[in-house]
Amino acid sequence: MGDRVLIIGYGNPDREDDGVAWHILEGLARRLGLPAPKQEIGDLGRLENAPDLLCLLQLDPELAEVIAGYDRVCFVDAHTGAYRENVRLEEIEGKFQASPFTHHMTPETCLALAETLCGCAPQAIVISVRGHRFGFSHTLSAATGTLAEEAIERVVAWLG
């Protein structure tokens, strides 16, 4: 039996490129022949020998207990140019990070909560994709759409 893997995409699919993670997870589902990504933590079915896909608006503390049940987790989101790379893949570890926004929790904080609450945290990476437009639409900009395809390839390679 292989590793239990969870891929979590987060962002707002109503705000153009902020929803790139949703597009990436839908693309992964098609590419890997998996069911559509779940949109609620309670809907995860723990697929055998395949990654579970979960799309959320944001990361919440409740997610810590869920990710503690996985061996590997990939967080997927958009960035606004904070990184030099258009598609950035980074290994991360649990670390509490304070945020000025009460609704914002980082993947590192989620991992730290899993470790604190459950005594374990999965191996994890973050893939951040450069967003270019953040208006009100479900459609990605052409530039970010191309980057989403690159991100899908990188996730598939990470899955091994």
N, C-alpha and C positions, 0 to 999 in steps of 0.2 A: 504494500500500500504506500502511495506517495505522500509527500508533504501535504498538509492541509493549508491551502492558499486562499487568501481573501484579497480582492482588489477593490478599493474604495475610491470612487470618484466623487468629488464634491465641488460645489459651485452653483450658480443660479442659471438654469437653462433658459430663463426668460430674458437674460441680459447678454445676448450674443456670445462673445468669446469667453465670458465668465463660465459658460456652460460647456466648455470644451471637454471636460472630464466625462460628462454624460455621453457626448458623441464618441469619445474614445471607448468607453465601456460597451456601448451599443455595437461599435465596430469590432471589438474583441469578441463579443457574443456571436456575431455573424461569422467571423473568421474561424473561431474555435468550435462552432456548432453547439453553442451553449444556450440555455434559456435566456430570455431578456433579463437585464440587470434588475435586481430587487430594489425597491425604494423605501423599505421599512426593515429595520433590524430584525424584527420578529419573523419576517418572511424568508430569511436565509434558510436554505435547505441542506447545507453541507453536502455538496456534490462529491461523489467518490471519484478520485483521480482526476479532478478538474477544479479550476479555481471558482470560488463563489464571487459573484459580481454584485456590488452594492453602490447605488447612487444616492447621495444625500445633498441637501442644501448646505449643510455645515457639519463639522465634527462636534459631537456632544459627549459629555462625560459618560453617558450610558454605553458608549461604544467601547470603552476600556475593557469591560467584562467580556464582550463579544470577541475582540481581537486576541484576548488571552487564550482563547481556544484554538488559535491557528498557529502554524509553524512559521509562516511567512506572510507578510502583508505589504501590499503596494498601495500607497496613497497617490492619487492623481488629481492635479488641480491646475489652475491657470496662474500665470504671473504677468505683471504689467510692465516688465522690463527691468525688474529688480536684479536679474541675473544676466550675465553676458551671453550665455547660451540660450538659443531659442527653445530647445528641448533639453531640460536639465534633469539628469538622473543622479540621485544622491542617496547613499546609505545613511540611515539615521539611527540614533539610539534614544532611549527615553531620557527626557530632561524637561523639568518644569520650566515653562516660558510664560511670564506674565504678559498680558495683553491689555492695551487701553480700551479694547472693545469687549463688553461683557458677553457678546455672542460669538466670539472668536476663540477657537482652541486649535493649537497646532498639532500636527502628527506626533511631534516629540513629547508634548504634554500628554497626549492620549496614551503613548507607550509608557510614560512614567506612571500614569494612573493604573494601567494594567499591572505593572510590576508591583506597585504599592498595594492594590486591592486584591490581586490574585496570586502574587508571588512569582509571576512570570510574564514575559513580554516576547512577542515574536521577533524574528529577524525582519527588518523593514527597510523599504526604500520610499523615496518620494520622486515622482516624475512631475515636473512643472513645465507647462507649455505656454509660450508667449502669446498673450492675447493682444489684439490690435483695436478692436471695437467693443464697446460695452454699452450699447444702446438697448432698446427694448425690441428684441427679436429672438426667435428660436434658431436662427440661421447663423452659422459661423462666417467670419470674414474669410475670403479666399486664402489669405496668407496663413491664418490659424488652421483652416481646414487642411492645408498641406502639412502643417506641423503635426496635426492630429494623426495623420497617417504614419509619420515618422515615430511618434510616440507609441502607436500600436505595435510597430515593429520592435521597438525597444522592450516593451512589456513582454511580447512573445519570446524574445531572446532571453529575458530574465526568467521566464517560466521554465526555459530549458526544454 
